[in-house]
């Protein structure tokens, strides 16, 4: 692909990002399409000028959100919150909750993986055809006569699961664990970037992560690596990397959010960063908090109170009080935030909140609601499974979700290609104990 086509593709993906950030892009959109249709020799230079204009746009006056991308700015814009909570937890309970976190994440990811990219109606149609609606177990292999699953997905379906199959949603949980094993809680954004280069294959990174990886190779380092030609910088990629930081910081949501920031800022800005901080803080809180709404609110206390992500999650909390069913809340989410890309942080965070609120601390119901809503199903199933896994512990997760996994998790992280899930939990416990002694 020639340079003009590459730049044109980038500009067309960047335009909706700038529009979502409160900028008026109408004139630039028109100019881009004019340039695209013309065959002038100088069209590449003209497009470069338009690209600079696009990047320099300022939000219009009625864009009332406050969305900084630096840690100091984020902290100054957040609401009051319990920066640490809880008053002691037994070793037995901590072990159960930590194992529950890993098992819940893997199970939720496995549930959502075969329908990744499907919308809620497509998922419902398949389940009804299979006599399995509403979802309460891994997906069945549906009868012929409609949309089914490809052959590669058989290892994700009911009766065919023997292990946790490799997925980026669990790869990055191992990555976070490994980084803390190497650097402790003092890992820097540059440490994260170097770990990626040394231990992750470029071909299995996606969207914002792939752009950031490319930038590292080109000697563009954090935080610039998150900005340089990266139209995916507010998508869900950072949010799925949150878990290890939360697992390692039980009862300390501020610490978890800080660690998550150092990870997120290498590839994301604004709401992309907030998504990871929110989830990490929720996970830290889930070790002690008793109710999903409390967990959600503690997570929100670590991100700017007047950002788009916080607004979306607060809306879901309110809609839980107004709506008669989770389907109604799902419909409102998809309608209100339908302009965002299906793998954006904001719409998917709203689905996570919906599933937690309507799930009522029931693991099966919670991850099933997250997946049946569509959008980024494996990410949302994994995140909800992770939070509920911490809250309920491994002992509180029904065996139908955990037994098929066989205590195994595959990954593409160098040195951890085939791990025992219980070993990953024990390694996490060692990090928690080191933190307690510090």
C-alpha positions in Angstrom: 0.0 0.0 0.0 1.5 3.4 -1.0 2.0 6.3 1.4 -1.1 8.2 0.3 -3.4 5.3 0.9 -1.9 4.6 4.3 -2.3 8.2 5.3 -5.8 8.4 3.9 -6.9 5.4 5.8 -5.5 6.9 9.0 -7.2 10.2 8.5 -10.6 8.6 7.9 -10.2 6.6 11.1 -9.0 9.7 13.0 -11.9 11.9 12.0 -14.5 10.1 14.2 -12.1 10.2 17.1 -11.8 13.9 16.9 -15.5 14.3 16.5 -16.1 12.2 19.7 -13.6 14.4 21.5 -15.8 17.4 20.8 -14.3 18.8 17.6 -16.1 20.1 14.5 -14.7 17.9 11.7 -17.2 18.8 8.9 -14.9 20.9 6.8 -12.0 18.5 7.1 -14.2 15.6 6.2 -15.2 17.4 3.0 -11.6 18.3 2.1 -10.4 14.7 2.6 -13.0 13.3 0.2 -12.1 16.0 -2.4 -8.5 15.0 -2.1 -9.3 11.3 -2.3 -11.2 11.7 -5.5 -8.7 13.9 -7.3 -5.5 12.6 -8.9 -3.3 15.6 -8.4 0.4 15.0 -8.0 0.4 17.1 -4.8 -2.4 15.2 -3.1 -0.1 13.5 -0.6 1.2 16.9 0.6 -2.3 18.3 0.7 -3.4 15.3 2.8 -0.5 15.8 5.2 -1.6 19.4 5.8 -5.2 18.2 6.4 -3.8 15.6 8.8 -2.0 18.3 10.8 -5.1 20.4 10.9 -7.1 17.5 12.2 -4.6 16.8 15.0 -4.7 20.5 16.0 -8.5 20.9 16.3 -9.8 22.1 19.6 -13.1 21.0 21.1 -16.1 23.3 20.6 -17.3 25.4 23.5 -20.2 23.2 24.5 -18.0 20.1 25.0 -18.2 20.2 28.8 -16.1 17.1 29.7 -12.8 17.2 31.5 -10.6 14.5 30.2 -6.9 14.8 31.0 -4.4 12.1 30.1 -1.8 12.6 32.8 -1.9 11.0 36.2 -1.8 14.3 38.1 -4.6 15.7 36.0 -6.7 12.6 36.4 -6.3 12.6 40.1 -7.2 16.3 40.4 -10.4 15.7 38.4 -11.6 12.5 40.2 -14.3 12.6 42.9 -13.7 11.7 46.5 -13.3 8.0 47.2 -11.8 5.4 49.5 -8.2 5.2 48.3 -7.9 2.0 50.4 -10.6 -0.1 52.0 -11.0 -3.2 54.2 -9.4 -4.2 57.5 -7.7 -7.6 57.0 -8.5 -10.7 55.2 -7.6 -14.3 56.0 -5.0 -16.1 53.9 -7.5 -18.7 53.0 -10.0 -16.2 51.8 -7.4 -14.2 49.9 -6.3 -17.4 48.1 -9.9 -18.3 47.2 -10.6 -14.8 45.8 -7.4 -14.7 43.8 -8.0 -18.0 42.2 -11.5 -16.9 41.6 -10.3 -13.9 39.8 -8.2 -15.9 37.3 -10.8 -18.6 36.8 -13.6 -16.0 36.4 -11.6 -14.1 33.8 -10.7 -17.2 31.8 -14.3 -18.6 31.9 -15.8 -15.2 30.9 -13.4 -14.9 28.0 -14.1 -18.4 26.8 -17.8 -17.7 27.0 -17.6 -14.6 24.8 -14.9 -15.7 22.4 -17.0 -17.7 19.9 -19.4 -14.8 19.4 -16.9 -11.9 19.3 -18.2 -9.3 16.9 -21.8 -10.6 16.9 -24.6 -8.2 17.8 -27.1 -9.1 20.5 -29.9 -10.1 18.1 -27.6 -12.5 16.3 -26.6 -14.1 19.6 -30.2 -14.4 20.7 -31.2 -15.9 17.4 -28.6 -18.6 17.7 -29.4 -19.4 21.4 -33.2 -19.6 20.7 -32.5 -21.9 17.8 -30.4 -24.1 20.1 -33.0 -24.0 22.9 -30.4 -22.3 25.1 -31.9 -18.8 25.7 -31.2 -17.2 28.1 -27.6 -18.2 28.2 -26.6 -20.1 31.4 -23.6 -22.2 30.2 -21.0 -22.3 27.5 -22.4 -22.0 24.0 -23.9 -25.1 22.6 -23.3 -26.2 19.0 -26.5 -25.0 17.3 -28.6 -27.1 14.9 -28.2 -26.6 11.2 -30.4 -24.0 9.4 -28.8 -20.8 10.6 -25.6 -19.1 11.6 -23.3 -21.4 13.4 -19.7 -21.6 14.5 -16.5 -22.2 12.4 -14.5 -25.3 13.1 -11.8 -23.5 15.0 -14.5 -22.5 17.7 -15.3 -26.1 18.6 -12.8 -25.9 21.5 -14.9 -23.1 22.9 -18.3 -24.8 22.9 -20.1 -26.8 25.5 -18.6 -30.3 25.6 -15.5 -29.4 23.6 -13.6 -27.3 26.2 -10.5 -28.9 27.6 -8.4 -25.8 28.6 -8.4 -22.0 28.6 -7.7 -21.1 24.9 -5.2 -18.4 24.1 -6.7 -14.9 23.8 -5.3 -11.4 24.2 -7.7 -10.8 27.1 -5.8 -13.3 29.1 -2.4 -12.8 27.5 -2.2 -9.3 29.0 -3.2 -10.6 32.4 -0.1 -12.8 32.3 1.9 -9.8 30.9 1.0 -7.7 33.9 1.9 -10.5 36.3 5.2 -11.0 34.7 6.0 -7.3 34.7 5.4 -7.0 38.4 7.5 -10.2 39.0 10.4 -8.4 37.3 9.9 -4.8 38.5 7.6 -4.9 41.4 5.2 -2.0 41.8 7.8 0.4 40.5 7.4 -0.7 36.8 7.5 2.3 34.5 5.7 2.8 31.2 9.0 2.2 29.4 9.4 -1.1 31.3 6.0 -2.2 30.0 6.9 -1.2 26.5 10.2 -3.1 26.6 8.4 -6.2 28.0 6.1 -6.2 25.0 9.0 -6.0 22.6 10.8 -8.9 24.2 7.9 -11.2 25.0 4.9 -10.5 22.7 4.6 -11.3 19.0 3.7 -8.2 17.0 1.3 -10.2 14.9 -0.9 -10.9 17.9 -1.3 -7.3 18.9 -4.3 -5.4 17.7 -5.5 -1.8 17.1 -4.0 0.6 19.7 -1.5 -2.1 20.9 -0.2 -2.7 17.4 0.2 1.0 16.8 2.1 1.4 20.1 4.3 -1.6 19.3 5.1 -0.1 15.9 6.0 3.2 17.6 8.3 1.5 20.1 10.2 -0.1 17.2 10.4 3.3 15.5 11.9 4.7 18.8 8.7 6.5 19.8 8.2 5.9 23.5 5.5 6.6 26.1 3.5 8.8 26.3 4.0 9.8 22.6 3.6 6.2 21.6 -0.1 6.5 22.5 -0.6 9.5 20.2 1.5 9.0 17.1 -0.9 8.0 14.3 -3.1 6.1 16.7 -6.8 6.4 16.0 -7.6 3.6 18.4 -6.3 5.3 21.5 -9.7 5.4 23.2 -10.7 1.8 22.3 -10.9 -1.1 24.7 -7.4 -2.4 24.4 -6.1 -0.9 27.7 -9.2 -1.9 29.6 -8.5 -5.5 29.0 -5.0 -5.1 30.4 -6.3 -4.0 33.9 -6.6 -7.2 35.8 -3.2 -8.1 37.1 -2.8 -4.6 38.6 -6.1 -5.0 40.5 -5.3 -8.6 41.6 -2.0 -7.4 43.1 -3.5 -4.6 45.1 -6.3 -6.0 47.1 -8.2 -3.3 49.0 -6.1 -0.5 47.5 -8.0 0.9 44.5 -5.8 4.0 44.2 -2.6 1.9 43.9 -4.3 -0.4 41.4 -5.4 2.5 39.3 -1.9 4.0 39.4 -0.3 0.8 38.2 -3.0 0.6 35.5 -2.2 4.2 34.4 1.4 3.3 33.8 0.3 0.5 31.6 -2.5 2.3 29.8 -0.5 5.4 28.9 1.8 3.6 26.5 -1.0 3.1 24.0 -4.1 5.1 25.1 -5.3 8.5 26.1 -8.4 9.9 27.9 -11.2 7.3 28.2 -8.9 4.6 26.9 -6.8 5.2 30.0 -9.8 5.6 32.3 -11.2 2.2 31.3 -8.1 0.4 32.6 -7.9 2.5 35.7 -11.6 1.9 36.5 -11.4 -1.9 36.1 -8.2 -2.2 38.1 -9.7 -0.1 40.9 -12.9 -2.2 40.8 -10.9 -5.4 41.1 -8.9 -4.1 44.1 -12.2 -3.0 45.7 -13.9 -6.4 45.0 -11.7 -8.1 47.5 -13.7 -6.3 50.3 -16.7 -4.6 48.8 -19.9 -6.6 49.1 -22.2 -5.2 46.4 -21.6 -4.7 42.6 -22.7 -1.1 42.7 -20.3 -0.3 45.5 -17.5 -1.9 43.4 -18.5 0.1 40.4 -18.6 3.4 42.3 -15.2 2.8 43.9 -13.8 2.2 40.5 -15.3 5.5 39.3 -13.7 7.3 42.2 -10.3 6.8 40.5 -11.2 8.5 37.1 -12.3 12.0 36.3 -15.9 12.5 37.5 -16.8 14.6 34.4 -15.5 12.3 31.6 -17.6 10.5 29.1 -16.9 7.0 30.5 -18.0 8.1 34.0 -21.2 9.6 32.6 -22.0 6.4 30.7 -21.5 4.2 33.8 -23.5 6.5 36.0 -26.3 6.4 33.4 -26.3 2.6 33.7 -26.6 2.8 37.5 -29.6 5.0 37.1 -31.2 2.9 34.3 -31.0 -0.2 36.6 -33.4 1.7 38.9 -35.7 2.6 36.0 -35.8 -0.4 33.6 -37.8 -3.6 34.1 -35.3 -5.9 32.5 -31.6 -6.1 31.5 -32.7 -6.3 27.9 -34.2 -2.8 28.3 -30.9 -1.4 29.8 -28.9 -3.1 27.0 -31.1 -1.5 24.4 -30.6 1.9 26.0 -26.8 1.4 26.0 -26.7 0.3 22.4 -28.9 3.2 21.3 -27.2 5.9 23.4 -23.7 4.8 22.6 -24.2 3.3 19.2 -22.1 5.8 17.4 -19.0 4.5 19.1 -17.0 1.7 17.4 -18.0 -1.8 18.7 -14.6 -2.1 20.5 -14.6 1.4 22.0 -14.0 1.7 25.7 -17.2 3.6 26.6 -19.9 1.5 25.2 -18.3 -1.7 26.4 -17.7 -0.3 29.9 -21.4 0.4 30.0 -22.2 -3.2 29.2 -19.8 -4.3 31.9 -21.6 -2.1 34.4 -25.0 -3.4 33.2 -24.0 -7.0 33.6 -22.7 -6.4 37.1 -25.7 -4.4 38.2 -28.3 -6.8 36.8 -26.3 -9.9 37.6 -26.9 -9.4 41.3 -23.7 -11.2 42.4 -24.7 -14.3 40.4 -21.7 -15.4 38.4 -23.6 -17.2 35.7 -26.1 -14.5 35.2 -23.5 -11.8 35.2 -21.2 -13.2 32.6 -24.1 -14.3 30.5 -25.6 -10.8 30.4 -22.2 -9.4 29.5 -21.9 -11.7 26.5 -25.5 -11.7 25.3 -25.3 -7.9 24.9 -22.9 -8.2 22.0 -20.1 -5.8 21.1 -16.7 -7.0 22.4 -18.1 -10.1 24.0 -14.9 -11.9 25.0 -13.5 -8.7 26.6 -16.7 -7.9 28.5 -17.3 -11.5 29.6 -13.7 -11.7 30.9 -13.9 -8.4 32.8 -17.2 -9.3 34.5 -16.0 -12.8 35.2 -12.9 -11.4 36.8 -14.7 -9.0 39.1 -17.3 -11.5 40.1 -14.6 -14.1 40.6 -12.9 -11.9 43.1 -16.2 -11.1 44.9 -17.3 -14.7 45.1 -14.0 -16.5 45.2 -13.3 -19.7 43.3 -15.6 -21.6 45.7 -18.5 -19.4 44.6 -18.1 -20.0 40.9 -20.3 -22.9 39.6 -18.2 -25.9 38.6 -19.7 -26.0 35.1 -17.6 -22.9 34.3 -14.3 -24.0 35.9 -14.1 -27.8 35.5 -13.9 -27.8 31.7 -10.9 -25.5 31.9 -8.8 -28.3 33.3 -6.7 -25.8 35.3 -4.9 -24.9 32.0 -4.4 -21.6 30.2 -2.6 -21.2 26.9 -0.9 -17.9 26.0 1.6 -16.4 23.5 3.6 -14.7 26.2 7.1 -16.0 26.0 7.8 -18.4 28.9 4.1 -18.9 29.8 2.8 -20.7 26.8 0.9 -23.3 28.8 0.3 -22.5 32.5 -1.7 -24.0 35.3 -4.4 -21.4 36.3 -3.8 -22.3 40.0 -0.1 -21.6 39.5 -0.9 -18.1 38.1 -3.0 -17.5 41.2 -0.2 -18.6 43.5 2.2 -16.3 41.7 -0.2 -13.5 42.2 -0.5 -14.3 45.9 3.3 -13.9 46.2 3.0 -10.4 44.8 0.2 -9.6 47.2 2.4 -10.7 50.1 5.4 -8.7 48.9 3.1 -5.7 48.8 1.9 -6.3 52.4 5.5 -6.4 53.6 6.5 -3.2 51.9 
